[in-house]
Amino acid sequence: MPNSPSVARSTATSLVSLICVLALLHFGREVLEPIVLASILSLIIAPLIRSLRRFGLGRITATFSAVLFVAAGLVGIGVILASQLVSVTTEIPQYRAAIQSKLAMVRQITERPFAHIEAEMKAVSSNNFPAAEPATPNERVLPAGQSQPVPVVIRTPQPSTTETITRLLSSISGPVGEAFLVFVLLIFILLDHESLRDRAIRLTGQSEVGRTIKALGDATEGVSRFFFSQFLVNTAFAIIVSIALWAVGVPHAFLFGTLSGLLRFIPYLGALIAGGMITLFVAAIDPGWTLAIVCMSFFGATEVLVANWVEPKVYGHSSGLSPLAVMVSALFWGALWGPIGLLLSTPLTLCLVVAGRHVSALEPITILFADTPNVDEAHRFFHRLLAADTDAIVTDAQVFLRKFSFAKYCDHILIPGLSLGAHDFENGLLEKTQQNKIRATIATLAETVSQGSYGDNKNRKRHSVSVLDANVGAHLRQMRKKRLGRWQGSLNVPSRSVVLCAGFESERDDLLSELFVMALREVNIDARSFSFGDHQEDPGADGANIVSTVFITYPLASTLTEWIPIVQELRSNLPHALIVTIRLFAEENLAEQSVVNKHVDMVLRSFEEGLAFVAPDRAPLH
């Protein structure tokens, strides 16, 4: 393989680059954290600044007004929460005895089964082995004339007031200093926002200006939409929890409700922490367990409802991330940057996903973490076809056919999906067993959806196929002949009421003919099919007058010379019928349309056009 050394070098280079990036993120945490946090906050505040500028404020005035408004809100919430926390800490000694007794009760309940098992095991072992004499751990035999030494106890001196204040200030100065640094960086980033955008555009080059501007706009809109939606959901969650706790008489209900809303910004883990805090506090203030169980059940039910129903409706699609991506990003950034990483995990991953839509190097991140894998229905059908996931294919088809016609399903999903594997199928790159599974899946799908061709599509039920010929189209034709008899129906029908679908005796032509017959029969058109050279299906001259249109499969480039005389023969045998062909753009290696146009009355582009050509005033039966 001549390209293997270059591929190996490219892989090695990518691996080294990835390691360098991870090392930079880890060891540069103290520098990168405030910059990233300020950048994310700038994306969130940017829409507010734009709204203020619409009212006539200047750029600098709008920037400082927006920052001060957000800072005042955060400080106000922080002061209220701090006062509530101080009140709770002063009341904790009152509940210490209750907490200790309930913890002992929980410990006893949890340890009792294990203690019982241990006792049983000791009883069994004592019957098999002689019991040893009990020994006192601290008992020690001393020589005559010596006394037991006195144990030495080291006592830590109580810290002075100055030491306590110094320690408190040192513990506060770290978070306060970081917050001040983020605040300053945020102001400079917002003031220099347009300049930073121009610099990013210059870095990518003038040829990528449109793509860069679009990427920056998508990132700004995506992060802003996500955080705004999350803010609304978490605020509503906090209000509901606060009202519920207040209604059952829990003190400091506002504090715990607000903490629940704030902690929900941390994916998954925040809700668990909030629920544990509320349950522990309620268990401490209530002499029994009823109130704690009620609050825990209510909190859990509300969280499940919000997480599984409200969030997908409100911002499940706004985040642009799959649920698994949110969890993986939380684990990654949490392990890399700690609590700040947990808080920033979703917006950081969202920015990478948006960038991956425009930067080829980051495209794998978009494929793995985006809410949709960027795979259309045809590709998904082909993947399930290779996996022989017949149930999923049939279920998706039934859902699709409740809204649209079978012709549209063939045009947009079935035929494009089959064309994806046509090359591998024709060249024998698929194993025989896999080919048989694919044929069986197609036949099962066709037989299942055909059950609704004469009635309500909603009542379609899966029809399993046990015996299948190598030719799927021929198999489907035989199934229809078993139901309708020879010539797939009576010849005693009105003149020019039958539509024929014809093609070569090949798997491709037979399948396309049968699929189009199904699409026509779905709207109650008397459609039938036959293969060239099959004289058993030739009704003779008596049946020529009942045919109005012949849909002949579009020829491949390799079969054009054989196709032309057959069309000419059809023209002479059915002089009053229109001869139409459908050129499906999902197929490859087709004959030149300029040559085909000379031998047919019309060339259509899809099954839907063919359906409209035959029955312009009819609609699928739904």
C-alpha positions in Angstrom: 0.0 0.0 0.0 1.8 3.1 -1.2 -0.1 5.5 1.0 0.4 3.7 4.3 3.6 5.6 5.3 1.9 8.9 4.7 -1.3 7.7 6.6 0.9 6.6 9.5 2.7 10.0 9.6 -0.6 11.8 9.5 -2.0 9.7 12.3 1.1 10.2 14.4 1.0 13.9 13.8 -2.7 14.1 14.8 -1.9 12.0 18.0 0.9 14.3 19.0 -1.2 17.4 18.4 -4.0 16.0 20.5 -1.6 15.2 23.3 -0.1 18.7 23.1 -3.6 20.2 23.3 -4.6 18.1 26.3 -1.3 19.0 28.1 -1.9 22.7 27.3 -5.4 22.5 28.7 -4.2 20.8 31.9 -1.1 22.7 32.7 -2.5 26.0 31.5 -5.6 25.7 33.5 -4.9 28.8 35.7 -4.5 31.0 32.7 -7.1 29.5 30.4 -10.0 29.2 32.9 -10.6 32.9 33.4 -10.2 33.6 29.7 -12.6 30.9 28.7 -15.1 31.9 31.3 -15.0 35.5 30.3 -15.4 34.5 26.6 -18.4 32.4 27.4 -19.9 35.2 29.4 -19.3 37.6 26.6 -21.3 35.4 24.2 -24.2 35.4 26.7 -24.2 39.1 27.4 -23.7 40.1 23.7 -27.4 39.9 22.9 -28.3 42.1 25.8 -25.7 44.7 24.6 -27.2 44.6 21.1 -30.7 45.1 22.6 -29.5 48.2 24.5 -27.8 49.6 21.5 -31.2 49.5 19.6 -32.5 52.0 22.2 -29.8 54.5 21.1 -27.1 53.8 23.6 -23.5 53.9 22.5 -21.3 50.9 22.4 -19.3 51.7 25.5 -22.4 52.8 27.5 -24.4 49.7 26.4 -21.5 47.4 27.3 -21.0 48.9 30.8 -24.7 49.0 31.4 -25.2 45.3 30.5 -22.2 44.2 32.6 -23.3 46.2 35.6 -26.8 44.9 35.3 -25.6 41.3 35.2 -23.1 41.9 38.0 -25.7 43.6 40.2 -28.1 40.7 39.7 -25.4 38.1 40.6 -24.3 40.1 43.6 -27.9 40.5 44.8 -28.6 36.8 44.6 -25.2 36.1 46.3 -26.0 38.4 49.2 -29.5 36.9 49.7 -28.1 33.3 49.5 -25.2 34.2 51.9 -27.6 35.6 54.5 -29.8 32.5 54.2 -26.7 30.3 54.6 -25.6 32.1 57.7 -29.0 31.7 59.2 -28.9 28.0 58.4 -25.5 27.5 59.9 -26.6 29.1 63.1 -29.5 26.7 63.3 -27.5 23.6 62.6 -26.5 22.9 66.3 -30.2 22.6 67.0 -30.5 19.8 64.6 -27.2 18.1 65.4 -28.8 15.5 67.7 -31.5 14.7 65.2 -29.0 14.3 62.4 -26.8 12.0 64.5 -29.7 9.8 65.6 -31.0 9.4 62.0 -27.5 8.7 60.7 -27.1 6.0 63.3 -30.5 4.6 62.4 -29.6 4.6 58.7 -26.2 3.0 59.5 -28.0 0.3 61.6 -30.5 -0.5 58.8 -27.8 -0.7 56.2 -25.3 -2.7 58.4 -27.8 -5.1 59.9 -27.9 -7.5 56.9 -24.1 -7.6 56.7 -23.8 -8.1 60.5 -26.3 -11.0 60.3 -24.3 -12.6 57.5 -21.1 -12.1 59.4 -22.6 -13.7 62.6 -23.8 -16.7 60.6 -20.4 -17.2 59.0 -18.7 -17.0 62.4 -21.1 -19.5 63.8 -20.3 -21.9 61.0 -16.5 -21.4 61.4 -16.7 -21.9 65.3 -18.3 -25.3 64.7 -15.3 -26.4 62.5 -12.4 -24.8 64.4 -11.7 -24.4 68.1 -12.4 -21.0 69.5 -9.4 -18.9 70.3 -9.0 -17.3 73.7 -10.0 -13.7 73.6 -7.1 -11.3 74.0 -7.2 -7.7 75.0 -5.5 -5.6 72.3 -4.0 -3.1 74.7 -3.1 -5.7 77.3 0.6 -6.3 77.6 2.8 -8.3 80.0 5.4 -6.2 81.6 8.6 -7.3 83.5 8.7 -7.1 87.2 9.3 -3.7 88.6 8.0 -1.8 85.6 4.8 0.2 85.3 2.5 0.9 82.3 3.7 3.9 80.3 1.4 7.0 80.2 0.2 7.8 76.7 1.2 11.2 75.3 -1.6 13.3 73.9 -0.7 16.1 71.5 -3.2 19.0 71.6 -3.4 21.6 68.9 -3.6 25.2 70.3 -6.7 27.1 69.6 -6.1 29.7 66.8 -6.2 33.3 67.7 -8.7 35.8 66.3 -6.0 37.2 64.0 -5.1 33.8 62.6 -8.8 33.0 62.0 -9.4 36.2 60.1 -6.2 35.7 58.1 -7.2 32.2 57.2 -10.7 33.3 56.2 -9.4 36.1 54.1 -7.0 33.8 52.3 -9.7 31.3 51.5 -12.0 34.1 50.2 -9.3 36.0 48.3 -8.8 33.2 45.8 -12.4 33.0 44.5 -12.8 36.8 44.8 -9.6 37.5 42.9 -10.6 35.1 40.1 -14.0 36.6 39.9 -12.5 40.1 39.6 -10.1 38.9 37.0 -12.9 37.4 35.0 -14.9 40.6 35.4 -12.0 42.7 34.0 -11.4 40.3 31.1 -15.1 40.3 30.3 -15.2 44.1 30.0 -12.1 44.1 27.7 -13.5 41.3 25.5 -16.8 43.1 25.1 -15.2 46.4 24.4 -12.9 44.8 21.9 -15.4 42.4 20.5 -15.4 43.6 16.9 -11.6 43.9 16.9 -11.3 40.3 18.1 -13.7 39.1 15.4 -11.6 40.9 12.7 -8.4 39.3 14.1 -10.0 35.8 13.9 -11.0 36.5 10.3 -7.5 37.6 9.5 -6.1 34.4 11.0 -8.3 32.2 8.8 -7.4 34.2 5.7 -9.5 36.2 3.3 -10.7 33.2 1.4 -12.5 31.9 4.5 -14.2 35.2 5.6 -17.8 34.0 5.0 -17.3 30.7 6.7 -15.5 32.3 9.7 -18.3 34.9 10.2 -20.9 32.2 9.9 -19.1 30.1 12.5 -18.8 33.0 15.0 -22.5 33.8 14.5 -23.6 30.2 15.0 -21.5 29.9 18.1 -22.9 33.2 19.6 -26.5 32.3 18.7 -26.1 28.7 19.9 -24.6 29.5 23.3 -26.9 32.4 23.9 -30.0 30.4 23.0 -28.9 27.4 25.1 -28.2 29.5 28.2 -31.3 31.6 27.9 -33.4 28.5 27.6 -31.6 26.8 30.5 -32.0 29.9 32.6 -35.8 29.9 32.0 -36.1 26.2 32.8 -33.9 26.4 36.0 -35.7 29.5 37.2 -39.1 27.8 36.9 -37.6 24.7 38.6 -36.4 26.9 41.5 -39.7 28.6 41.9 -41.6 25.3 41.9 -39.3 23.7 44.4 -39.4 26.8 46.7 -43.2 26.9 46.6 -43.4 23.2 47.4 -41.0 23.3 50.3 -42.7 26.4 51.7 -46.1 24.7 51.4 -45.0 21.7 53.5 -43.4 24.0 56.1 -39.7 23.6 55.4 -37.7 26.6 56.7 -35.5 28.5 54.2 -37.5 27.2 51.3 -36.3 30.0 49.1 -32.6 29.1 49.8 -33.0 25.5 48.8 -35.1 26.3 45.8 -32.6 28.8 44.5 -29.7 26.4 45.2 -31.6 23.7 43.2 -32.0 26.0 40.3 -28.3 27.1 40.4 -26.9 23.6 40.8 -28.9 22.4 37.8 -26.5 24.4 35.6 -24.1 21.6 36.4 -25.2 18.7 34.2 -26.6 15.7 36.0 -24.5 16.0 39.1 -26.0 19.3 40.2 -29.5 17.9 40.6 -28.2 15.0 42.7 -26.4 17.4 45.0 -29.5 19.6 45.4 -31.8 16.7 46.1 -29.4 15.3 48.7 -29.1 18.6 50.4 -32.8 19.1 50.7 -33.4 15.5 51.9 -30.7 15.8 54.5 -32.0 19.1 55.8 -35.6 18.0 56.0 -34.6 14.8 57.7 -32.8 16.9 60.3 -35.7 19.2 61.1 -38.4 16.6 61.1 -38.6 14.0 63.9 -39.8 11.3 61.6 -39.1 10.3 58.0 -42.4 11.1 56.3 -41.6 14.7 55.4 -38.1 13.8 54.1 -39.5 11.0 51.9 -42.3 13.3 50.6 -39.8 16.1 49.7 -37.3 13.6 48.2 -40.1 12.0 46.1 -41.4 15.4 44.9 -38.0 16.6 44.0 -37.2 13.4 42.2 -40.5 13.4 40.3 -40.1 17.0 39.3 -36.5 16.5 38.1 -37.5 13.5 36.0 -40.4 15.4 34.5 -38.2 18.4 33.7 -35.2 16.4 32.4 -37.2 14.0 30.2 -40.1 16.1 29.0 -39.6 19.9 29.6 -35.9 20.2 28.6 -36.2 18.3 25.3 -39.2 20.5 24.4 -37.6 23.8 25.5 -33.9 23.5 24.8 -33.1 19.8 24.1 -32.7 20.8 20.4 -31.4 24.3 21.3 -28.2 22.9 22.8 -27.2 21.2 19.6 -25.7 18.3 21.7 -26.9 14.8 22.2 -27.6 13.6 25.8 -24.6 11.3 25.7 -22.4 14.3 24.5 -23.5 16.4 27.5 -22.6 13.6 29.9 -19.2 12.8 28.2 -18.3 16.5 28.0 -19.2 17.0 31.7 -16.9 14.1 32.7 -14.1 15.3 30.4 -14.1 19.0 31.4 -14.8 18.2 35.0 -11.8 15.9 35.2 -9.7 18.5 33.4 -10.7 21.7 35.2 -12.8 20.6 38.2 -16.0 22.5 39.2 -15.4 25.2 36.6 -15.0 22.6 33.9 -18.4 21.1 35.0 -20.1 24.5 34.6 -18.4 25.2 31.3 -18.6 21.7 29.8 -21.8 22.2 27.8 -21.0 25.7 26.2 -17.4 24.6 25.5 -18.5 21.4 23.8 -21.2 23.3 21.9 -18.6 25.8 20.6 -16.5 22.9 19.4 -19.5 21.2 17.7 -20.4 24.5 15.9 -16.7 25.0 14.9 -16.6 21.4 13.6 -19.3 22.3 11.0 -16.9 24.8 9.4 -13.4 23.5 10.3 -12.5 20.1 8.9 -10.1 19.3 11.7 -12.9 19.5 14.3 -15.5 17.7 12.2 -15.1 14.4 14.2 -16.3 16.3 17.3 -19.4 17.4 15.4 -20.1 13.9 14.2 -19.8 12.4 17.6 -21.4 15.0 19.8 -24.0 16.8 17.7 -27.7 16.2 18.5 -28.1 14.7 15.0 -25.3 12.7 13.4 -25.7 14.6 10.1 -27.0 11.4 8.4 -30.0 11.7 6.1 -32.8 9.2 6.0 -31.4 7.4 3.0 -28.1 6.8 4.7 -29.8 5.7 7.9 -31.9 3.3 5.9 -28.8 1.8 4.2 -27.0 1.4 7.5 -30.0 -0.4 9.0 -30.3 -2.5 5.9 -26.7 -3.7 6.2 -27.4 -4.5 9.9 -30.6 -6.3 8.9 -32.5 -4.2 11.4 -35.8 -5.0 9.7 -38.0 -3.9 12.6 -36.6 -0.4 12.7 -36.8 0.0 8.9 -40.5 -1.2 8.9 -41.4 1.1 11.8 -39.8 4.1 10.2 -41.5 3.4 6.9 -44.9 3.1 8.6 -44.4 6.4 10.4 -43.4 8.0 7.1 -46.3 6.6 5.2 -48.8 8.0 7.7 -48.0 11.4 6.3 -46.7 10.8 2.8 -47.2 8.5 -0.2 -45.2 5.3 -0.9 -43.9 7.0 -4.1 -42.3 9.8 -2.0 -40.8 7.1 0.3 -39.2 5.4 -2.6 -37.9 8.7 -4.1 -36.4 10.1 -0.8 -35.4 7.0 1.2 -35.8 3.6 -0.3 -34.2 4.0 -3.8 -31.4 6.5 -2.7 -30.6 4.1 0.2 -30.4 1.1 -2.1 -28.2 3.0 -4.6 -25.6 3.6 -1.8 -24.8 -0.1 -1.8 -25.4 -0.9 -5.5 -21.7 -0.9 -6.3 -20.8 -3.3 -3.4 -23.7 -5.5 -4.3 -23.0 -5.8 -8.0 -19.2 -6.4 -7.5 -19.7 -9.1 -4.8 -18.2 -7.0 -2.0 -21.0 -8.1 0.3 -21.1 -11.7 1.6 -23.8 -14.0 0.3 -25.5 -14.2 3.7 -25.6 -10.4 3.9 -27.0 -10.2 0.4 -29.8 -12.6 1.3 -30.5 -10.6 4.5 -30.8 -7.4 2.4 -33.2 -9.1 0.0 -35.3 -10.5 2.8 -35.4 -7.1 4.5 -36.5 -5.3 1.3 -39.1 -8.0 0.6 -40.4 -7.8 4.1 -40.7 -4.1 3.9 -42.5 -4.2 0.6 -44.9 -6.9 1.7 -45.6 -5.1 4.9 -46.4 -1.7 3.4 -48.4 -3.3 0.6 -50.9 -4.6 3.1 -52.1 -1.0 3.4 -52.4 -0.4 -0.3 -56.1 -1.3 -0.3 -57.0 0.3 3.0 -56.0 2.5 5.9 -52.2 3.0 6.1 -52.4 3.2 9.8 -53.4 -0.4 10.1 -50.3 -1.8 8.3 -48.8 -4.7 10.1 -45.5 -6.4 9.7 -45.6 -9.3 7.2 -42.7 -11.6 7.5 -41.1 -13.3 4.4 -39.9 -16.8 5.0 -39.1 -17.9 1.4 -37.4 -15.5 -0.9 -36.1 -15.9 -4.5 -32.8 -14.3 -5.5 -34.7 -11.7 -7.4 -36.7 -9.5 -5.0 -38.9 -8.0 -7.7 -39.8 -11.4 -9.1 -40.7 -12.6 -5.6 -43.0 -9.6 -5.1 -44.6 -10.2 -8.5 -45.2 -13.9 -7.6 -46.8 -12.8 -4.3 -49.2 -10.5 -6.1 -50.1 -13.2 -8.7 -51.0 -15.5 -5.8 -53.4 -12.9 -4.6 -54.8 -11.6 -7.9 -54.3 -14.5 -10.3 -52.8 -14.7 -13.7 -51.8 -11.4 -15.4 -52.2 -10.0 -11.8 -55.8 -9.3 -12.3 -58.7 -9.7 -14.7 -58.6 -8.7 -18.3 -62.3 -7.8 -18.2 -61.7 -4.2 -17.2 -62.5 -0.8 -18.9 -60.5 0.2 -21.9 -57.2 2.1 -21.2 -57.5 1.5 -17.4 -54.4 -0.5 -16.9 -50.8 0.8 -16.3 -48.0 -1.5 -17.1 -44.5 -1.4 -15.6 -41.9 -3.2 -17.6 -38.2 -3.9 -17.6 -35.5 -6.5 -18.2 -35.4 -9.8 -16.3 -32.9 -8.4 -13.8 -33.0 -7.7 -10.1 -32.7 -3.9 -10.7 -35.5 -3.6 -13.3 -37.9 -6.1 -11.6 -37.5 -4.3 -8.2 -38.1 -0.8 -9.7 -41.1 -2.0 -11.6 -42.6 -3.7 -8.5 -42.0 -0.6 -6.3 -43.7 1.6 -8.8 -46.6 -0.8 -9.1 -47.0 -0.6 -5.3 -47.0 3.2 -5.5 -49.7 3.2 -8.2 -51.9 0.7 -6.5 -51.7 2.8 -3.3 -54.0 5.3 -5.1 -56.2 2.5 -6.6 -54.7 2.5 -10.0 -54.8 -0.9 -11.8 -51.0 -1.3 -12.2 -49.3 -4.5 -13.3 -45.8 -5.5 -14.2 -44.0 -7.9 -16.5 -40.5 -8.6 -17.7 -39.3 -8.5 -21.3 -39.4 -12.0 -22.8 -41.9 -13.3 -20.2 -44.5 -14.6 -22.7 -46.6 -16.1 -19.8 -47.6 -12.5 -18.8 -48.4 -11.5 -22.4 -52.3 -11.2 -22.7 -52.0 -10.9 -26.5 -54.0 -8.6 -28.8 -57.1 -8.9 -26.6 -55.4 -7.1 -23.8 -53.7 -4.3 -25.8 -56.7 -2.0 -25.6 -56.9 -2.0 -21.8 -53.4 -0.5 -21.4 -53.1 3.3 -21.2 -49.5 3.8 -20.2 -46.4 1.7 -20.1 -43.7 2.7 -17.6 -40.5 1.2 -18.8 -37.4 1.2 -16.6 -34.7 3.7 -17.6 -31.9 1.8 -19.3 -28.3 1.6 -18.1 -25.6 2.6 -20.5 -24.6 -1.1 -20.8 -28.2 -2.2 -21.8 -29.1 0.7 -24.1 -28.6 -1.3 -27.3 -30.9 -4.1 -26.1 -33.4 -1.6 -24.7 -34.1 0.3 -27.9 -35.5 -2.6 -30.1 -37.7 -3.7 -27.1 -39.2 -0.2 -26.9 -39.8 -0.2 -30.6 -41.6 -3.6 -30.3 -43.8 -2.2 -27.5 -44.6 0.8 -29.6 -45.9 -1.5 -32.4 -47.8 -3.8 -30.1 -49.4 -1.0 -28.1 -49.9 1.8 -30.6 -52.5 3.6 -28.4 -50.4 3.5 -25.1 -48.0 6.2 -23.9 -44.5 5.0 -23.3 -42.9 6.8 -20.3 -39.6 6.2 -18.4 -38.4 7.5 -15.1 -34.8 8.7 -14.7 -33.9 8.4 -11.0 -31.0 10.6 -10.2 -30.0 8.3 -7.3 -28.8 5.8 -9.9 -25.5 5.8 -11.7 -24.2 4.6 -15.1 -27.4 5.5 -16.8 -27.8 6.0 -20.5 -27.7 9.4 -22.2 -31.1 11.1 -21.9 -30.8 12.6 -25.3 -30.8 9.1 -26.8 -33.6 7.9 -24.6 -35.8 10.9 -25.5 -36.0 9.8 -29.1 -37.7 6.5 -28.2 -40.2 7.4 -25.4 -43.0 9.9 -25.1 -41.8 11.4 -21.9 -38.9 11.1 -19.4 -39.9 11.8 -15.8 -37.6 12.3 -12.8 -39.3 10.6 -9.9 -42.0 8.2 -8.8 -44.0 11.2 -7.6 -43.9 12.7 -11.0 -45.0 9.3 -12.5 -47.9 9.2 -10.0 -48.9 12.7 -10.9 -48.6 11.9 -14.6 -51.0 9.0 -14.4 -53.4 10.3 -11.7 -53.1 14.1 -11.4 -56.4 14.4 -9.5 -55.8 11.5 -7.1 -54.2 11.5 -3.7 -52.9 8.6 -1.6 -55.4 6.9 0.6 -54.7 8.0 4.2 
